[in-house]
Amino acid sequence: MKLPFFLARRFVAGETLTKALPAVRALRADGLLVTLDLLGEDVRDRARAVRYADEYIGILRTLAEEDSELPPNISIKLSMIGQRIDRAFCVANLRRVLGAAHDFGAFVRLDMEGSDLTASTLGIFEEVYPDYPDNVGVVLQAYLRRTEADVTRMCELDARVRLCKGAYKEPPETAYQDMPTIRENFERQMQRLVADARYPGIATHDDTLIAATKAFVRDNGIAPDAFEFQMLYGIRPDTQRELVREGYNVRVYIPYGTQWGPYFTRRLRERKENVWFVLKNLFRR
Ligand SMILES: Cc1cc2nc3c(=O)[nH]c(=O)nc-3n(C[C@H](O)[C@H](O)[C@H](O)COP(=O)(O)OP(=O)(O)OC[C@H]3O[C@@H](n4cnc5c(N)ncnc54)[C@H](O)[C@@H]3O)c2cc1C
């Protein structure tokens, strides 16, 4: 059974790109940067994977037309363009998207999914990165035990990394399970990325980690525009704007599309306050 869209509208900007654009404009007007995410995952059909790659290129074109001052920025999932079908097919689709990104002066972030796809995603990233060093970046998840080594590698490559906690259910042998350890690892990897990697994205709504990032850059004389904070659409909008007022770059991740179910479920699972927002929406229709 498909739930009605109004339930998700706090976290998802619309079911189509046209419907999501007003959210993009409103955030831009408040000085925020944006990245657009066409929702969906785990495509098993080649024709659909090709269509998603075409759609990604279409989003880049629309963003370029919307705002000539800001490089278009999208977040994509390799599993939507063939990662689970065939590696070479996925790389060919990705190269098409990155070719367009290069032409538009755009940036494409490869979102990180479950740990069964981590090695494959990083491998594909390393394959295309030398050809598009300014147009593609990855995501590393602080809950994964392997992330320390992956940060080392991304610093060597001078790659652009988004650091987040990680949103999928993972087994203890793969991922830290308790929040204090995840936070500790996030803070350590944040410091390494901010000090040594190219323009990292520090993606969290967690006050402790936001404060730790601010303190680290201040104490080490790192310019506030050497990195950006990143947050999700609909989560802590006041904090997003406050950080902009304080002089930090803040990028908001804007999901849209009809396939919003799994993304919406991850947000609800994460925090009971998010369930509360949805319930309040029910009565505000
Ligand atoms: C831009 C962006 C991109 C992401 N990309 C990926 C990805 O590619 N792969 C992936 O696995 N995950 C991704 N994530 C999700 C991420 O891994 C976490 O699941 C998610 O961000 C929750 O962790 P958190 O640190 O933000 O806060 P949480 O761990 O949810 O909360 C920690 C603390 O933050 C504060 N807080 C959080 N939410 C609120 C709120 N609504 N109101 C008030 N206080 C709040 C509270 O102090 C809370 O105790 C992304 C997240 C962001 C922001």
The ligand as an SDF file (V2000), in Angstrom:
LIG
                    3D

 53 58  0  0  0  0  0  0  0  0999 V2000
   23.4210   15.9000    3.9770 C   0  0  0  0  0  0  0  0  0  0  0  0
   23.3280   14.4900    4.4630 C   0  0  0  0  0  0  0  0  0  0  0  0
   23.6070   13.4540    3.5960 C   0  0  0  0  0  0  0  0  0  0  0  0
   23.5480   12.1390    4.0320 C   0  0  0  0  0  0  0  0  0  0  0  0
   23.9340   11.1180    3.1850 N   0  0  0  0  0  0  0  0  0  0  0  0
   23.9840    9.8580    3.6460 C   0  0  0  0  0  0  0  0  0  0  0  0
   24.5090    8.7980    2.8570 C   0  0  0  0  0  0  0  0  0  0  0  0
   24.9430    8.9760    1.7110 O   0  0  0  0  0  0  0  0  0  0  0  0
   24.5320    7.5480    3.3940 N   0  0  0  0  0  0  0  0  0  0  0  0
   24.0860    7.2940    4.6670 C   0  0  0  0  0  0  0  0  0  0  0  0
   24.1710    6.1580    5.1180 O   0  0  0  0  0  0  0  0  0  0  0  0
   23.5660    8.2880    5.4210 N   0  0  0  0  0  0  0  0  0  0  0  0
   23.5060    9.5520    4.9540 C   0  0  0  0  0  0  0  0  0  0  0  0
   23.0150   10.5450    5.7650 N   0  0  0  0  0  0  0  0  0  0  0  0
   22.2920   10.2010    7.0260 C   0  0  0  0  0  0  0  0  0  0  0  0
   23.2310   10.0780    8.1910 C   0  0  0  0  0  0  0  0  0  0  0  0
   24.0490    8.9460    8.0400 O   0  0  0  0  0  0  0  0  0  0  0  0
   22.4520    9.9550    9.5310 C   0  0  0  0  0  0  0  0  0  0  0  0
   21.6330    8.8230    9.4540 O   0  0  0  0  0  0  0  0  0  0  0  0
   21.5890   11.1570    9.8400 C   0  0  0  0  0  0  0  0  0  0  0  0
   22.1900   12.3620    9.4510 O   0  0  0  0  0  0  0  0  0  0  0  0
   21.3060   11.2090   11.3730 C   0  0  0  0  0  0  0  0  0  0  0  0
   22.4840   11.4470   12.1140 O   0  0  0  0  0  0  0  0  0  0  0  0
   22.7830   12.8880   12.7430 P   0  0  0  0  0  0  0  0  0  0  0  0
   24.2160   12.9340   13.1030 O   0  0  0  0  0  0  0  0  0  0  0  0
   22.3590   13.9230   11.7730 O   0  0  0  0  0  0  0  0  0  0  0  0
   21.8370   13.0500   14.0000 O   0  0  0  0  0  0  0  0  0  0  0  0
   21.1280   11.9630   14.9670 P   0  0  0  0  0  0  0  0  0  0  0  0
   22.1100   10.8770   15.3220 O   0  0  0  0  0  0  0  0  0  0  0  0
   19.8190   11.5700   14.3620 O   0  0  0  0  0  0  0  0  0  0  0  0
   20.8710   12.8500   16.2090 O   0  0  0  0  0  0  0  0  0  0  0  0
   21.9360   13.2620   17.0580 C   0  0  0  0  0  0  0  0  0  0  0  0
   21.6070   14.5600   17.7500 C   0  0  0  0  0  0  0  0  0  0  0  0
   21.3540   15.5850   16.7750 O   0  0  0  0  0  0  0  0  0  0  0  0
   20.3560   16.4740   17.2160 C   0  0  0  0  0  0  0  0  0  0  0  0
   19.1900   16.3960   16.3080 N   0  0  0  0  0  0  0  0  0  0  0  0
   19.0530   15.5350   15.2720 C   0  0  0  0  0  0  0  0  0  0  0  0
   17.8790   15.7520   14.6360 N   0  0  0  0  0  0  0  0  0  0  0  0
   17.2670   16.7530   15.2710 C   0  0  0  0  0  0  0  0  0  0  0  0
   16.0160   17.4010   15.1070 C   0  0  0  0  0  0  0  0  0  0  0  0
   15.1520   17.0590   14.1340 N   0  0  0  0  0  0  0  0  0  0  0  0
   15.7200   18.3940   15.9490 N   0  0  0  0  0  0  0  0  0  0  0  0
   16.5530   18.7370   16.9390 C   0  0  0  0  0  0  0  0  0  0  0  0
   17.7330   18.1410   17.1720 N   0  0  0  0  0  0  0  0  0  0  0  0
   18.0910   17.1550   16.3450 C   0  0  0  0  0  0  0  0  0  0  0  0
   20.0100   16.0250   18.6230 C   0  0  0  0  0  0  0  0  0  0  0  0
   20.8550   16.7020   19.4920 O   0  0  0  0  0  0  0  0  0  0  0  0
   20.3590   14.5440   18.5880 C   0  0  0  0  0  0  0  0  0  0  0  0
   20.5940   13.9830   19.8400 O   0  0  0  0  0  0  0  0  0  0  0  0
   23.1230   11.8620    5.3670 C   0  0  0  0  0  0  0  0  0  0  0  0
   22.8610   12.9160    6.2390 C   0  0  0  0  0  0  0  0  0  0  0  0
   22.9660   14.2040    5.8170 C   0  0  0  0  0  0  0  0  0  0  0  0
   22.7180   15.3060    6.7960 C   0  0  0  0  0  0  0  0  0  0  0  0
  1  2  1  0
  2  3  1  0
  2 52  2  0
  3  4  2  0
  4  5  1  0
  4 50  1  0
  5  6  2  0
  6  7  1  0
  6 13  1  0
  7  8  2  0
  7  9  1  0
  9 10  1  0
 10 11  2  0
 10 12  1  0
 12 13  2  0
 13 14  1  0
 14 15  1  0
 14 50  1  0
 15 16  1  0
 16 17  1  0
 16 18  1  0
 18 19  1  0
 18 20  1  0
 20 21  1  0
 20 22  1  0
 22 23  1  0
 23 24  1  0
 24 25  2  0
 24 26  1  0
 24 27  1  0
 27 28  1  0
 28 29  2  0
 28 30  1  0
 28 31  1  0
 31 32  1  0
 32 33  1  0
 33 34  1  0
 33 48  1  0
 34 35  1  0
 35 36  1  0
 35 46  1  0
 36 37  1  0
 36 45  1  0
 37 38  2  0
 38 39  1  0
 39 40  1  0
 39 45  2  0
 40 41  1  0
 40 42  2  0
 42 43  1  0
 43 44  2  0
 44 45  1  0
 46 47  1  0
 46 48  1  0
 48 49  1  0
 50 51  2  0
 51 52  1  0
 52 53  1  0
M  END
$$$$
